Amino acid sequence: MSTQSTGQGHEASEKHGFSTRRAFILAAIGSAVGLGNIWRFPYVAYEGGGGAFIVPYLVALLLAGIPMLFLDYAIGHRLRGSPPLSFRRVSRKAEWLGWWQVLICAVIAVYYAAIIAWAVRYTGFSIDQSWGADPEAFLFGDFLQAAETPGPTLEVVPGVMIPMVIVWLVTLAVLALGVQGGIGRVATVFIPLLVVAFAVLVVRALFLPGSELGLDALFSPDWAALGDPSVWVAAFGQIFFSLSVGFGIMITYASYVDRKTDMTGSGAVVAFSNSGFEVLAGIGIFAALGFMAQAAGVAVSEVVANGIGLAFVGFPTIISEAPAGALIGLLFFGSLVVAGLTSLISITEVVISAVRDKLGLTRPVAVAVVGLPMMLISCLFFGTTGGVYVLDTMDTWINSFGILVVAAVAMLLLTYVWRALPALADHMNRISSIHLGRWWFVLVGAVVPFVLLVILGQDLWNRLETPYEDYPASLLNTFGWGVVIVVPILAVLLSLLPWRSGLSLEDPGEEPSSRGPDERDVPDAHASTNGTAETHGTVDQEETR
């Protein structure tokens, strides 16, 4: 094939992006709505003043979440690449930031799959309430077989590893089908299904005896809490984590969208849908906790739990005592599986997208090259008796000292070093219904980075003051501090590797209007066997000729 046909031959057949704005919005919602919405938001809201928490929550959504989401969309949609390629098109010295985000996604993916696998098993356990009279002892004993000493082990737990393999195979199969054929279709089917299933769960929970106690505990406002700085920090942290911003997912998804799509309008829909689901989750979970408190004859405050404790200890207790408990279990854990899978798909796509851009691999090859090693690492570390401790440590450190740090650094460098915000705002304003004015520059360049640094400072102080969960220093130093230090170093090294030939590393700006909605010029290496190539990037036509 001639060089000229390599540059142009696949342009007309390249239909690799989301086929509709609706598919993109649902995929973005699928990424944003994850386990944290279901098991983290209700607890954070309760601890942050109940009904009064809605004030800092909305402030955080409007001042931090949405502006940061718009930044991610602007980078991906204008620069048309994975995080490394998009940042490389901002500046030669910016590529490592993209790889930092990619590696954070890789770390999250390998342990996130384990939690989804637990939810898969617990969906089945709900039918006959396999956890018995002591769900906590069952979780850490019979099911996870957690080692007595926190730390990694080589003792395999088949009941965890087998569903993990299944979760990975499903994820990789979806990703191999492509952006619209896999990710888009899954989101179009499963996100509405998730909302319906959780709505049914909420309705069922509202009719449990004592549900009003839980709702009263959640929504009764404690206005004094608004004077506590930690409540505001918690609100900003919750918004930031729940929207999937700052670590490459939304950059990647935005690069797959039609050039004329209203990106800020889409972002507003995604942000408010995500927050709406969080409120729905809060209602359902606290209604169930109210039932649990009444049944146990204690205050709601004594049964409130967060994270793993809520999902795999608290809810099994509710299921065992509630009328139609099996139905509640199937709906709750089924929702966890769906929410987790859609998020895992988006996280893994970031890694696959970056490798494809860098090396010029076809999608099936990239899925195998990236996905199979990730699945192996995931199973070896988290399908064992020590997996729960490694998971807990990595999740805590990579969320704070990974995601928050790279987001703050990226915003500051984009604003003050590379001066990229004006071009990004101009691009968004040409196509979008919500215009990015001076308010956006101030928020992205000053307010959000400041808030993130405050959150980081508080978290760092807590980590240095008290060893996390009294885990041994070897575990915390290796899978906590070690991981967050090694990731940016590896990112710099990856940025030194050469890009595939024929790929323009310049800002593509606005593509000619004659192109199709999702068409990009790609080298022949990206052509799939059926002729429908699927890739990022824009080839410099002058070079190929």
N, C-alpha and C positions, 0 to 999 in steps of 0.2 A: 504494500500500500504506500502510495506516495506521501510525502510530507504534507503536501497541501490538503489531501483528503483526510489526513490524520487530524488536522486542525479544524476542518469544517464538516467532515463526513458524518459526525455523530450529533451535530448541532440540532438538526431537525428531529432526530429521534430521541433526544435527551429529555425525557419527561419524568425526571426522578424525584421531583418535589411533591409536597402535599397537593392533591388535586383540587382542593377547595379551601377557602378560608375556614370553613367549619371544621374540616379535618385537622387543620393546624391548631385551631383553638382547642379542640378536644384533646389532641396530643399534648399540648402545653398544659392543659388542666390535668391530664393524666400524670404528667411528670410532677406537677406541683402538689397534687393531692396524693399524699403517701402516708406511711405509718405515723409520722409526726402529727398530722392533722387529727388522727383518731385518738392517739394515746397521749399526746403531749399538750395540745391546746387546752382541753378541759382542765387539766391540772394547773397549768400556768395561769389560766383565767381565774380559777378558784383561789389560788395563792395570791393573786394580784389584786384582790379587792372585789371579786365577784362581778356584779353588774357594773361597778365603777370602772372595771378593767377595760370596758369598751371604749373609754375615752383615750387612754394611751395607745390602745390597739389601733383605733382609727387614725390617730395622729401618726403612728408608725407606718401604717399602710400608705397613707397619702404622702408623707414626707420622705420615706425611705424605700418601701417596697416597690411602689409603682415607678418612681423615678429610676431605680436601679434596674427594674424590668425593662423599661424603655431603653436604658443604656445597652443592655445585652441585646435587645432586638435591633437597635441601631447598628451595633458592631456586626452582627451576623448578616443582617439584611443588606447593608451597603457593601460590605467587604466579601460576602459570598464564600465563606469558607469555615472550616473547623476553627476552634480557638487558636491553635498555633498559626494557621495560615492567615486568619483575620488579623491577629496581632502583628504578624510579620508584614502585612500590608499597611499597617499603621506606621511601623518603623522597623528597621533591621534589628534594632536592639530590644524590640518588644516581644519577639517570638517566644522567649522562655516563659513569659507570663501565661501564654496559651498552653504550653506543655505542663506548667504547674497545675492549671485547672484540669487538664486531661488526667494527670497522675492522681489527683485528688479523687476524680471520678472512678479511676481504677481501684483505688483503695476502698472507697465506699461500696462499690459493686461486689467485691469479694466477700464482704461480711453481710451485706444487705440480703444476699441470696439465702443466707442461713436463717434469718428471721422469717422470710417468706416460707421457707421449708418448714419451720416450726408451725406457722399458721396453717399450712397444708395438713400437717398431721393433726392439729387440734380441731380442724374442721371435721375430720373423721372421729376424733375422740368425743366430740360433742354429742354424737348419736347415742352412745352408751355411757357417757360420762366416765371415761376410762381413768380419770384422775382421782376418783374415789373421794374419800372424806377429807383429804389433805392435799389440795392442789399444789401448794408450794413444795411439799416434800416430793410429790410426783414429778414436778417440773425439773427440779435439780437432781433428783435421785433416779427414778425409773426411766424418765425420758432422756434428759441430757447427760445423765450419769457423770455429773460434774466432779472433776478431780478435787480431792481434799485440799490440795495446795494450789492456789491460783497461779496459772501459768500454762504455756503450751505443752501439749503431750502428743504422743504418737498412737494413742489408744483410740481406735476408730469406734464410732457409735453408729451402727448400720441404720438405726431408726431415724437418724438425722442426715447421714450422708446420702442415702438413697433418694429421699425427696429433694435434697439439694441438687443432685445430678438431674433430676426431672425438671426442676425449676430452671436450671441452666439450659437444658436442651430446648425447652419451650421458648426461652428468651432468645437463644441464638437462631432458632428456626424462624421466629418473627422477624428478627433483624436481617436474616438472609433473604427474606422476601422483599425487602426494600422499604423505602420511606413510605410511600402510599400503600403499596401492596401488603406490607407488614405492619409498620407502626401506625399508619393512618387508619387502616381497617380495624386493628385491635382497639384503638382509641374510640373509633366511631361506634363500636359495639359495646365495649366494656365500660366506658365511662357512664353512659346512660344507665347501664345495668347496675353499676356501683351505686349511683344515686338512688335508683329505685329500691335496691336491696337495703341500703342504709335507711331510707325513708320508712320502709316497712319495719325495720328494727326499732326506729325511733317511736313509731306509732305503738308497737307492741310494748315497748318499755314504758311509755306514758300511761298504760293501763295496768301496770304492776302496782300492787299495794305499796304505799310509801313513796311513790315516784315524786309526789309533790315536795317531800322533804329534800330530795336531791336537787330539784329545780330551785327550791328556795335557797339552798346553800350556794348554788352556782350564781344565781342572779341577784340575790340581795346585795345592794351596793354598800361597800365600805369606803366612803368617800375619803376617809383619812388616809387610805392607801395611796392616794394620788400624790401625797406629799413625800412618799418614799421613793428615792431615786432608783432603787433596785427594781421597782415595779415598772418604771419606764424602760429601764434596760431590758427587762424580761419581755416587754411588749415588742421592742425593736428586734430583739433576738428571735422571737417567735415568727414575726413577719418575714424576716430575712431567711430563716431556715425553711419555712413552709412554702415559699414561692419558687424555690429552686433557682435562685439568682446568684450570680457571682462566681459560679464554677463551671461554666461552659455549656450547660444544657440548653439554655435559651438562645445562646449564640448559635449553636449548631442547628436547632430547630428553625430559627429565623432565616438561616441561610438557604433553607429549602422552600421558601415561600415566594409566590408570584411577586414580581417587582412592583406591581401596582396595588398590592394589598395595604389596607389601612392598618398599620402596625400599632399605633398608639391606641386606636379604638379596640383592636384585638387584645392588646395588653390589659386594658381596663376590664374587659370581659373576663379574662383569665384571672386577674387579681381578685375581683369581687366574687367570682365563682369559687375560688379557692377559700376565701374568707367565709363565704356562705356555707360551704361544706364544713368548715371548722365549727361554726356555730351549731349546725345540725348535729355534728358529732358530740358537741358539748351537751346538748339537750338529751340525746339518747343515752349517753354514758352516765350522766348525773341522775337521770331518772332511774336507771338500773342500780346505781349506787345508793339511791334513796331507799329502794326496795331492800337492798342488802343490809343497810343500816337498821331499818325497821325490823327485819327478820332477826337480826342479831341483838336487837335491843340496845344499840349504841348510837352515838352521834355520827352524822355523816363524815365529820372530820376524821373519825377513827377508821374509816374504810376507804378513804381517798388514796389512790395510788397513781403512779406515773410510769410510763414506759412499759417495760417487760412485766413489772409487777401488776399493772392494771390488766394487760392483755392476757397473760398466761397464769395469773393467780386470782386476781379479782373477778374477772368475768367467768372463769370456770366455777367459782363459788356461787355466783349469781345463777348460772345455768343449772347448777345442781338443785337450787332451791326454788327457782321460778316456775310457774305454770308454763307449759310448752317450752321448757328450757332447751330442748334439742333444736327447736326452730330458731330461738335466739342465738344459740351457738353457731348454727349453720350460717345465719345471716352475718353475725359479727366476724367470725373467722374467715368466711368467704369474702367479706368486704376487705379484710386485711390482705388476703391473697391477691385480689384484683388490684387494690391500691398499690400494693408492693410490686407486683409484676409490671404495671405500667410505668412505675418509677424506675425499676431496674432496667427496663428496656431503654428508657431515655438516658440513663447514666452510662450504660454500656455503649450506646450509639455514639456518645462523645468520643470515646476511645477509638472505636472503629473508624469514625469519620476522620480523625486526625491521622491515623496510620494510612488510610487510603490517600489522603491528600499528600502526605510526605513521600510515599513509596509508589503510588500509582497502581494499587492493587484493585482487582475486581471485587465487588462486594462479597461474593461467596468465599473467596480466598481470604479476604480481610477478616471476615467473621470467624473463620477457622483459625487464622493466625493469632488473632486477639482473644477470641472467646474461649478456645480450648485451654490455653495456659491459665487464663483467669479462673476457669472452672476447676482446674487441677489445684491451683493455690487455694481457692475457696474451700474445697473439700478437705484438703490436707490440714488446714489451720482451724476450720470451723465445724468440721464433721467429726471432731474428736472430743474426748472428755475435758480438755482444757479450752475448747472453743469459746464457751460463753465468757470466760475471763478476757481472752484476747479481743473478742468482739466488743465487749464493754469498754475496754481501754482505747482501742482504735477509734471507736465511734465518738467517744468523748473528746479525744485530742484532735482528730481530723476535722470535726465540725467547728471547733473553736479556733484552733491554731493553724488550721488549713484553710477552710472556706473563708472565714472572716478576715484572715490576714491577706490572702491573695486578693480578695475583693477590695479591701482598703488600699492596698498597694496599687492595684490596677487603676482605681479611680483617681488617686493622687497623681500617678504618672501620666495618665491620659489627659488630665486637666492642666498640669503645670509643666510637664516636660515635653510631651509630644503635641500639646495644644490641639487635640483631636476633636474636642466637643463641638466646635462650630460646624465642622463638616458633617458630623453625625447628626446634629440637630437640623441642618439644612436638608439632609436627605430625608429624615423623618417628616419634616414639615411639608415636603413636596407631595407626600402621598397620604398623610394622616389627618384625622379629624381633630385630634387634640394636639395643639401646637406646642412645641418645646421652646419656651422663651427664657428670659433671665432667671425665672424661678427654678427651672431645671438645672441651669448651670450652677446656681448657688447650692442647691440640694446635693447634686452629684459631686461637686468640687469641694464642698466644705461640710455641710451638715451631716451627710451620711458617713463619710470617713471619720469625722469626729465621734459620732455615736459608736461606730464600730470599734474605734480605739478605746473608748470608755469601757465597752463590753469586754474587750480583750484584756484590758488592765485589771478589771475586776476578777475575771476568770483566772488570769495568771497569778494574782495574789492568793486566790483560794487554793490553787494547785500547789503553790510553793509553801503555803502555810500548813496545809493538812494533806498527807498522802491520800490519794484518791482511793476510797473504799478500803483503806489499809492494805492495798495490794503490795506485794514485794517490789522493791526498787528495780529489780532486774526486769520485771514485767512492764512497769511504767516507763522505764528508760528505753527499752527496746521497742515496744509496740505503741508507746505514747510519744515521748519526746523524740525517739529515734526516727520514727516514721515521718513526723512533721519536719524534721531537719533534713532527712535524706531526700524527700520529695522535691523541694526546690533545687537541690544540687543536681539531681537527675534531670530536672527540667532544663537547666542550663546546658548540660551535656547533650541532650537531645536536640536542642536548638542549634548546636554546632554541626549536626549532620547535614549533608547537602540535600536539597530538594530534588525531586525528580525533574528531568529535563523537559522543556516545553511548557512549563507552568509559569505564568506571569506572577511575580511577587509584588506587583504594583497595585495601588488602590484602583479597582476597576471603575469607580465612579458610577455614573448612570449608563446602563447598557442601552444600545440602540432599541428604539421602540418596536422595530420590526421583528425582534426575537419573540419566540413563544414564551409563555409565562414561566416555565421552569427550565429553559434551555441554557446550557453552558457549553462552551467549547472545551473539549476534553481530548487528551491524547489517546491513541488507539489502545494503550494498555488498559484503559478503563472500560473498553467495550465488553459487554457481557456476551454470552454465547448466543443469545437470541436477538442481539443487535440493539437492545435498549440499554444504553450505558447509564451509569448512575454514579455521579461523583460530585465533588466540589471543584472549584477552581475555574480560572479563566485563562486560557492560553493566549499569549501575545501573538496575534495573527501575523504581525510583521516578521517575527522570528520564524514561524512555521513556513512562511512562504520563502 
